[in-house]
Amino acid sequence: MKINILYGDIGGTKTLLQLAEVSEIGIQLILTRKYPSQDFVSFSDIVSDFLHQAATNKTISAASFAVAGPVIDHKKAKLTNLPWNIDSTALAQQFSIPNVSIINDFEAAALGIDALTKNDLMPLQTGEIDLEAMRVVLGAGTGMGVAWSAWVNGHRYPFSTEAGHIDFAATDDLQIELFKFLGKKFGHVSIERLLSGSGLTDIFRFLQQKYDAESLMGYDLEADSGAIITDLALKQQHPLAQQALELFVTIYGAYAGNLALVGLCRGGVYIAGGIAPKILEAMTDGRFIQAFCDKGRFSRLMQEIPVYVVTNPEISLLGARLSAQELLNAGEQSKNRV
């Protein structure tokens, strides 16, 4: 018996959807489409277009969507960086899908970790892994996402968080100046104000002001110009861009270390998100791990925690697929009980 599932990764910048066929021999991908999220008024408009592109008359039995924002009971979500509200009941009714679930995108990433291969992971610190200990998955992109993964009764369970919005903790004089600079702009300075594409842009602007540097000729820096600054730092060796990226990576490492301490994450720290794989040169130069381990009396413990960069950009999509399959299995088991 062949059954269709729909799943996707919905972010503030892009939305990625896939339709797949599940059978006794495995799962076969039918269609993949990527959409610029901000070009659409609502998520349902994207789903409508996708299903029109799929041109399939087959019933979709389950759907799961990984969303960049807080999720209520796997049923409702409001995206952090888009004016979208997503409701699983409304989607189920509109598209005649009996089982629809919404999960946080980093909850999905936490689900997808065990499905990764060694080629999907770049080790920053080998450590001594405990396969049944707590894990944390975090990542900077359009925003900062974080999820825990706990081992309970022989199984791993992901737990979404909004830890990207906790306070930024400055660790030296330069970072204190940066905190004051951002405080004037935002009031509350969350870690996402620094560890995101727009955060890297603001770090660069802070350094420009501090050193009274000239504007970049030929570059129109918009709110999120992280990709431009990264290119300037890594390819063009621009001194101010290099310093901005170094500061970004140092803050990233310290924050990841804080999360690892909070959860005592001997099961591993996994750096996902869109930015880290693009700045591997900076992530692997030792600066990140130095800041990660710089925890005073607990520095020795920090050296024992494995740390990886997830280089597979579709980890949240992979988790959404696994979630859709679990939803499908739960529906089949429910039918069998009846």
N, C-alpha and C positions, 0 to 999 in steps of 0.2 A: 504493500500500500504506500502510495506517494502522497506526502502532505507538504503544503507550502507554509513557510514562516517568513515574516517581515521583521527587519530589525534595523536600527540606525544609531548613529552618533550625532547628536544635535548640539552644536556649539554656537557661540556668538559670532564667529567668522564664517564657518562652513557647516553644512549638514551633509552627512554621508549615509545613504540608504542602500540596503541590499535585500534582495528577494532570493530565497533558497528553497530547494526541494529536499525534503527529508524522506528517506526510504530505509528499507532493511539493510542496504549495502552502504549507507552513509549519507552525507549531505552534499548536494550539488548546487553550486551557485548559478542562479538564473540571470540576475541583473544587478549591476552596481551603478549608482549615479551620485555625483557630488554637486551640491548646490551652494551658491553664496547666500548665506542665511539672511543677510540684511536686504536682499532683493525681494523678499516675500513678506506679506502682511501677517501671515500666520503659518504655523507648522502644517496645518491640514491642507493648505494650498500646495505645499511641497509634496505631501503624500499623494494628493490628487494627480499632480503632474507625473509623479513617479509611477503610479499604477497605470496611468494612461500610456506611458512609455513602455511599461511591461507588457501591455496588451494581452493579458492573460485572463481567461475565463475560469481559472481554477480558484477554488476557495482558499483563502488564507486562514489557517487554523489558530495561529498565535502570532503576536507581535510584541516586541520589547524595544523601548527606545531609551538610550542613554542620554541624559540631559544635563547641560552645564548650569546647574542651579539647584536650590533646595527642593526636595521631593517629599510630598506628604503621602504616607501609606502606600507608596507605589502607584498612586492614582492621579495625583495632581502635581504640577510643577510650574514655577515661574522662572524663566531664564534670567540669570543675573545681568547679562550684557545685551539683552534683547527684550523688547516689550511684548513677549509672547507668554500666553498662559496655555498650558497643555493639560488636557483632561482625558484620562484613559477611557472613561465611560462614553464621552462624546465621540472619541475616535472609533471605539467599538461599534457604536450605533451608525456613524456616518459611513464607515467602510465595511460594515457587516463582518467584523472580526470577533469571534466569540471570546477570545482571551487576549487582553492587552495589558501590558505592564509598563510603568515608567520607573526608571532607576537613575540615580545620580551618575554622571559620567565617570567619576572616579570610583564609585562603587562597582561600576562595570569594569573599570581597569583592574581593580582588585580581584574580580572574578577571573579576568583573563590571564593573570600572572602564571598560573600553573599550565596554561596551554601554550606558553612561549617556548621557543627552542633556545639553545645556547647562543645561536646567531642573533637572537633578538635582544641580547643583554651585553652591555659593556661594563665589566667590573671596575669600580673605582677603589674598592677595598674588599679584599677577600673575606677577612674575618673568620668567624667560626659559627656557621649557620646551625640553628635549631629549627628543624622543619615543623615543629608543633608550637613554636613561640609566635608572639604577635608580630605582624608585619605592618608597615605603613607604605602607602603608595601616594606620591605627591607629584605635582607637575605644574610648571609655569607655561602659560600660553597666552590666550586672550585674557585669562584670569589665572588664579592659583587654585588648583583642586587638591583635595586631600581625602583619603579614605583609609580606614583600618581594616585589617583582615585577621580574624581570630580563629583559633583552632578550638572547636567545641564538639565533644563526643565523637571524635573521629572524622570530623568534616570541617572545612574552612567556610567561614561566613564573613561577607564583607559588610562594613558599616560606613555609611556616608557621613561626612562632616562638612562644616563650613569654616574649617580651620584656616582658610586663606584670608579670613577677615579678622583674625586676632591681631593684637597690637604688634607693630614693628619694634623689635628690641635692638637698639643701637649698641655696638660693642666697642667703639673707639671714638675719638674726637671728630674725625671726618664724618662718621655716620651720625653723630649727634647734630652736626651742621646740616647734614642731609635731612634728618628728621625735622629740624626747624624749618627748612626750606619747603618741605612737603606739607608741614602743618599749616603754613600760611596759605597754601593752595587748597588743601582738602579739609582742614580741621582735624578729623580723626585720621591717623596714618596707620592703615592696616598693612600687613605684609604683602597683600596683593598690589598695593600701590607701588611697590618696588619690584616684586617678582612677577612680572608680566611684560608683554611687549611695550605697553605704555609706560610701565615702570622703568624699563631700561632707557626709554626716551627721556623720562624725567630725571633720571640719574645723570644722563649726558647733559641736559640743560642746566642742572645744578652745577656741574663742573665747569660748564661754559661761564656761568655767572661768577663762580668762585674765582676763576682765573682770568676773568674778563677776556675770554677768548672770542675771536671773531666768529661770526656765523659761517656755516658751511656753504661756500659758494657752489651753486648748481644743485643744492639739495633743499627741497621743501619739506621740512620735518613736520609731519602731522602728529596727531595725538599718539598714535602707535606707529613709530618708525623703528622698532626694534630690529627689523631685518636690515635696514639701511645702516644702522649703527654697527651691527654685527659684521656686515660686509666691510665697513670702513676699518674695523678693528682687526679682523682676521686676514683680509686680503690686501688692504691698502695701508696697513700699519699706521693708521691715523692715531697719534699719541693720546688725544683726549678720548677718542672712542675706545682705545685699548684700556685706558684707566676706568672708563665707565663699565666696560665688560668685566674687568677684574673685580671691581666693587660689587657688581651684580652677582658674580660667582661666589664671592666671599660671603655675602649676605645669604645667598642660597644655601651654602654649606652650613652656616650657623643655624639657620632655620630648620633644615633637615635634621641636624643634630638635636635640636630642641624637641622635635617630634619623636625622634628615636628614643630620647630619654623619657618622654611622657608615657610612651607605650612599652618601654623596655623591649625594643623591637629586635630581638635576637633572631627573629625569622627573616629579617632583611629589610632594607630600605630601598625602595624602587622609585627612581626619578623618571617619571613619564612626562607627558605634555609636549607641546610642539617645539619648545625652544631648546631644551637640553641636547637632543640629537644633532641640532644644527650648530652647536658650539662645543662639540666634543673636545676640540683642541684646547679650549679654555677650561672645560670641566675636568680634564685629565692631567693638568699641569701641576697638580698637588695643592693648589689654593683651596679648592672645594673641600677636600678631605682634611686639610689643616684646620679650617674653620669648623668643620663637622666635629672633629675630635677635641677641639679647644674648650673643654668643659671642666677645667680645674681638677678637683679631686676625682672626677669621673672620666678623665681623659683616657685612662687605661681601659676602662670598660668600653668606651666608644670605639677603640681600636679593634674590638672583638666583634663589632656589628658589621655584617656584610652590606655593601652599598653598590647598587647597580644603576646604570642609565638604561632605560628601556628604549631601544632604537626602532622598535616596530611602531609606526605611527598609527596603526589601526587597533591598538590594544583595547580601547573602549568599545570599538565596533565588535571585536572578538568577544568581549564580555557581554555585550548586548545579544549576540548570537547565542551564547551559552544560556543566557537568561531566557530567551525565547524558546530554546529547546527544553529547559526545565519547566517552563510554563506549559508547553505542549505535553510533556510527560505527566505533569500534575493533572491536566485536563483528561488525559487518557485514563489515568488511575481512578479519577473521580467517576468516569463513565463506567468503568469495570465494577466499581463498588455498587453502583446503582443496578 
